[in-house]
Amino acid sequence: MRLVDAVYKRITDLAKERTLSINALANLCGVPHSTIVTMTRSTTAKLTTIYGICEGLNITLKEFFNSPLFSWENIED
């Protein structure tokens, strides 16, 4: 999986854990909804976007990236 896909999957997983839609997550985090949705068509994800999501969810970047999604075996970039 591409790194940007892993980031998007992690975002959607965190939203589901908190029973939030992507739109509700975007509003909570102060990140434009379109920024999150366009990750699926992008080749990159901005660290500032991930940081904003972490702030909104009250988690650290370490907690965000502490997922099997980001293991070396899963990333193809």
Backbone as JSON Lines, residues from 0, in Angstrom:
{"i":0,"aa":"M","n":[0.85,-1.17,0.0],"ca":[0.0,0.0,0.0],"c":[0.9,1.23,0.0]}
{"i":1,"aa":"R","n":[0.45,2.26,-0.7],"ca":[1.2,3.52,-0.7],"c":[1.1,4.17,0.68]}
{"i":2,"aa":"L","n":[2.1,4.94,1.04],"ca":[2.11,5.61,2.33],"c":[0.89,6.52,2.48]}
{"i":3,"aa":"V","n":[0.54,7.25,1.44],"ca":[-0.63,8.14,1.52],"c":[-1.91,7.34,1.75]}
{"i":4,"aa":"D","n":[-1.99,6.15,1.19],"ca":[-3.17,5.3,1.42],"c":[-3.22,4.82,2.86]}
{"i":5,"aa":"A","n":[-2.06,4.51,3.44],"ca":[-2.01,4.11,4.84],"c":[-2.45,5.26,5.74]}
{"i":6,"aa":"V","n":[-2.02,6.48,5.41],"ca":[-2.42,7.65,6.19],"c":[-3.93,7.83,6.11]}
{"i":7,"aa":"Y","n":[-4.49,7.75,4.91],"ca":[-5.94,7.91,4.74],"c":[-6.69,6.81,5.5]}
{"i":8,"aa":"K","n":[-6.21,5.58,5.41],"ca":[-6.86,4.46,6.12],"c":[-6.8,4.69,7.63]}
{"i":9,"aa":"R","n":[-5.68,5.17,8.12],"ca":[-5.56,5.44,9.56],"c":[-6.55,6.52,9.98]}
{"i":10,"aa":"I","n":[-6.68,7.55,9.17],"ca":[-7.63,8.63,9.47],"c":[-9.05,8.09,9.52]}
{"i":11,"aa":"T","n":[-9.43,7.29,8.53],"ca":[-10.79,6.76,8.5],"c":[-11.02,5.76,9.64]}
{"i":12,"aa":"D","n":[-9.99,4.99,9.99],"ca":[-10.12,4.06,11.12],"c":[-10.33,4.83,12.43]}
{"i":13,"aa":"L","n":[-9.57,5.9,12.63],"ca":[-9.73,6.71,13.84],"c":[-11.1,7.36,13.9]}
{"i":14,"aa":"A","n":[-11.6,7.8,12.75],"ca":[-12.94,8.39,12.7],"c":[-13.99,7.34,13.07]}
{"i":15,"aa":"K","n":[-13.87,6.14,12.52],"ca":[-14.83,5.07,12.82],"c":[-14.8,4.69,14.29]}
{"i":16,"aa":"E","n":[-13.59,4.63,14.88],"ca":[-13.47,4.31,16.31],"c":[-14.24,5.3,17.17]}
{"i":17,"aa":"R","n":[-14.32,6.52,16.7],"ca":[-14.99,7.59,17.45],"c":[-16.4,7.88,16.92]}
{"i":18,"aa":"T","n":[-16.87,7.0,16.04],"ca":[-18.18,7.15,15.38],"c":[-18.37,8.54,14.78]}
{"i":19,"aa":"L","n":[-17.34,8.98,14.06],"ca":[-17.39,10.27,13.37],"c":[-17.38,10.04,11.86]}
{"i":20,"aa":"S","n":[-18.15,10.82,11.16],"ca":[-18.04,10.81,9.71],"c":[-16.77,11.58,9.34]}
{"i":21,"aa":"I","n":[-16.34,11.46,8.12],"ca":[-15.17,12.22,7.68],"c":[-15.46,13.71,7.78]}
{"i":22,"aa":"N","n":[-16.67,14.11,7.45],"ca":[-17.05,15.52,7.55],"c":[-16.99,16.0,9.0]}
{"i":23,"aa":"A","n":[-17.53,15.21,9.92],"ca":[-17.5,15.58,11.35],"c":[-16.06,15.62,11.85]}
{"i":24,"aa":"L","n":[-15.24,14.67,11.42],"ca":[-13.83,14.66,11.8],"c":[-13.13,15.92,11.3]}
{"i":25,"aa":"A","n":[-13.38,16.26,10.05],"ca":[-12.77,17.46,9.47],"c":[-13.16,18.71,10.26]}
{"i":26,"aa":"N","n":[-14.43,18.82,10.6],"ca":[-14.89,19.98,11.38],"c":[-14.25,20.01,12.76]}
{"i":27,"aa":"L","n":[-14.18,18.86,13.41],"ca":[-13.58,18.77,14.73],"c":[-12.11,19.17,14.71]}
{"i":28,"aa":"C","n":[-11.42,18.78,13.66],"ca":[-9.98,18.99,13.58],"c":[-9.58,20.3,12.9]}
{"i":29,"aa":"G","n":[-10.53,20.97,12.31],"ca":[-10.21,22.2,11.61],"c":[-9.44,21.97,10.32]}
{"i":30,"aa":"V","n":[-9.66,20.81,9.73],"ca":[-9.02,20.45,8.47],"c":[-10.11,20.42,7.41]}
{"i":31,"aa":"P","n":[-9.9,21.04,6.26],"ca":[-10.94,21.0,5.22],"c":[-11.3,19.57,4.83]}
{"i":32,"aa":"H","n":[-12.58,19.33,4.72],"ca":[-13.08,18.01,4.3],"c":[-12.44,17.6,2.99]}
{"i":33,"aa":"S","n":[-12.33,18.54,2.06],"ca":[-11.76,18.23,0.75],"c":[-10.3,17.78,0.85]}
{"i":34,"aa":"T","n":[-9.58,18.3,1.82],"ca":[-8.18,17.89,2.01],"c":[-8.09,16.41,2.36]}
{"i":35,"aa":"I","n":[-8.98,15.98,3.23],"ca":[-8.97,14.56,3.63],"c":[-9.4,13.68,2.46]}
{"i":36,"aa":"V","n":[-10.47,14.05,1.79],"ca":[-11.0,13.23,0.71],"c":[-10.04,13.14,-0.47]}
{"i":37,"aa":"T","n":[-9.36,14.23,-0.79],"ca":[-8.46,14.19,-1.95],"c":[-7.19,13.39,-1.7]}
{"i":38,"aa":"M","n":[-6.94,12.99,-0.47],"ca":[-5.78,12.12,-0.2],"c":[-5.87,10.84,-1.0]}
{"i":39,"aa":"T","n":[-7.06,10.38,-1.29],"ca":[-7.21,9.12,-2.02],"c":[-6.72,9.25,-3.46]}
{"i":40,"aa":"R","n":[-6.65,10.49,-3.96],"ca":[-6.19,10.71,-5.33],"c":[-4.8,11.35,-5.37]}
{"i":41,"aa":"S","n":[-4.2,11.52,-4.24],"ca":[-2.92,12.21,-4.14],"c":[-1.78,11.21,-3.99]}
{"i":42,"aa":"T","n":[-0.58,11.74,-4.12],"ca":[0.61,10.91,-3.88],"c":[1.31,11.31,-2.59]}
{"i":43,"aa":"T","n":[0.79,12.35,-1.94],"ca":[1.41,12.82,-0.7],"c":[0.34,13.2,0.32]}
{"i":44,"aa":"A","n":[0.76,13.25,1.57],"ca":[-0.09,13.76,2.65],"c":[0.77,14.74,3.44]}
{"i":45,"aa":"K","n":[0.26,15.92,3.69],"ca":[1.03,16.92,4.42],"c":[1.05,16.6,5.91]}
{"i":46,"aa":"L","n":[2.22,16.75,6.49],"ca":[2.36,16.53,7.91],"c":[1.49,17.5,8.7]}
{"i":47,"aa":"T","n":[1.31,18.72,8.19],"ca":[0.45,19.69,8.88],"c":[-0.99,19.21,8.94]}
{"i":48,"aa":"T","n":[-1.44,18.51,7.92],"ca":[-2.79,17.94,7.92],"c":[-2.9,16.84,8.97]}
{"i":49,"aa":"I","n":[-1.92,15.97,8.99],"ca":[-1.92,14.88,9.98],"c":[-1.85,15.46,11.39]}
{"i":50,"aa":"Y","n":[-1.02,16.47,11.56],"ca":[-0.89,17.12,12.87],"c":[-2.22,17.74,13.31]}
{"i":51,"aa":"G","n":[-2.92,18.39,12.39],"ca":[-4.23,18.97,12.71],"c":[-5.23,17.91,13.12]}
{"i":52,"aa":"I","n":[-5.21,16.79,12.46],"ca":[-6.1,15.69,12.82],"c":[-5.75,15.17,14.21]}
{"i":53,"aa":"C","n":[-4.46,15.03,14.47],"ca":[-4.02,14.57,15.79],"c":[-4.46,15.54,16.89]}
{"i":54,"aa":"E","n":[-4.31,16.83,16.63],"ca":[-4.74,17.82,17.62],"c":[-6.24,17.71,17.89]}
{"i":55,"aa":"G","n":[-7.03,17.59,16.83],"ca":[-8.47,17.49,16.97],"c":[-8.91,16.24,17.72]}
{"i":56,"aa":"L","n":[-8.17,15.16,17.53],"ca":[-8.5,13.89,18.2],"c":[-7.79,13.74,19.54]}
{"i":57,"aa":"N","n":[-6.98,14.73,19.87],"ca":[-6.24,14.73,21.14],"c":[-5.32,13.51,21.26]}
{"i":58,"aa":"I","n":[-4.6,13.23,20.15],"ca":[-3.61,12.17,20.15],"c":[-2.29,12.75,19.65]}
{"i":59,"aa":"T","n":[-1.2,12.06,19.92],"ca":[0.1,12.51,19.44],"c":[0.38,11.94,18.05]}
{"i":60,"aa":"L","n":[1.36,12.53,17.39],"ca":[1.79,11.97,16.11],"c":[2.3,10.55,16.3]}
{"i":61,"aa":"K","n":[2.95,10.3,17.42],"ca":[3.44,8.95,17.72],"c":[2.27,7.97,17.78]}
{"i":62,"aa":"E","n":[1.18,8.38,18.43],"ca":[0.0,7.51,18.51],"c":[-0.62,7.31,17.13]}
{"i":63,"aa":"F","n":[-0.62,8.35,16.31],"ca":[-1.18,8.24,14.97],"c":[-0.41,7.19,14.16]}
{"i":64,"aa":"F","n":[0.91,7.28,14.2],"ca":[1.73,6.38,13.39],"c":[1.99,5.03,14.06]}
{"i":65,"aa":"N","n":[1.51,4.86,15.28],"ca":[1.67,3.58,15.97],"c":[0.56,2.63,15.51]}
{"i":66,"aa":"S","n":[0.7,2.16,14.31],"ca":[-0.29,1.27,13.7],"c":[0.44,0.32,12.76]}
{"i":67,"aa":"P","n":[-0.03,-0.91,12.66],"ca":[0.57,-1.85,11.72],"c":[0.52,-1.37,10.27]}
{"i":68,"aa":"L","n":[-0.37,-0.43,9.99],"ca":[-0.46,0.12,8.64],"c":[0.88,0.69,8.18]}
{"i":69,"aa":"F","n":[1.67,1.19,9.13],"ca":[2.92,1.87,8.79],"c":[4.16,0.99,8.94]}
{"i":70,"aa":"S","n":[3.96,-0.32,9.06],"ca":[5.12,-1.2,9.13],"c":[5.78,-1.27,7.76]}
{"i":71,"aa":"W","n":[7.07,-1.53,7.76],"ca":[7.83,-1.57,6.5],"c":[7.24,-2.54,5.49]}
{"i":72,"aa":"E","n":[6.68,-3.63,6.0],"ca":[6.13,-4.65,5.1],"c":[4.89,-4.17,4.35]}
{"i":73,"aa":"N","n":[4.18,-3.19,4.92],"ca":[2.92,-2.75,4.33],"c":[3.06,-1.58,3.35]}
{"i":74,"aa":"I","n":[4.2,-0.9,3.35],"ca":[4.36,0.3,2.54],"c":[5.16,-0.04,1.29]}
{"i":75,"aa":"E","n":[4.62,0.34,0.13],"ca":[5.23,0.02,-1.15],"c":[5.95,1.19,-1.81]}
{"i":76,"aa":"D","n":[5.78,2.41,-1.29],"ca":[6.37,3.58,-1.95],"c":[7.76,3.3,-2.29]}
